[in-house]
Amino acid sequence: MTQVPYRNGGAKDAPVHALAAYVTVDGKTVAKIEPVHTQGWNKKQLDIYVRSCLSSLHSKYGTTSFAEKEVLDISVHSCPICNQ
């Protein structure tokens, strides 16, 4: 499962502006969690949301965590919520 945090400047240590995720099987996206604005959330709120996402996808796809190499930090300027 791939986690997609949108951050200021795309820096890994910047606060998370929005968060999305998707699951791929054999190179095809089979599930997608649409971006949610997380701007202003504290670490505990963000952790609860991430665990909720993992839980909902675990029952269908068996995902238990985000692989560290599967985290795509993207600049806040590419946030699909802000760019609608």
Protein Blocks (a to p, Z undefined) as FASTA:
>chain_A
ZZddddehhiakbccfbdcddddeehiafbdcddddfehiafklmmmmmmmmmmmmmmmn
opabdcfklcccddfklpmklmZZ
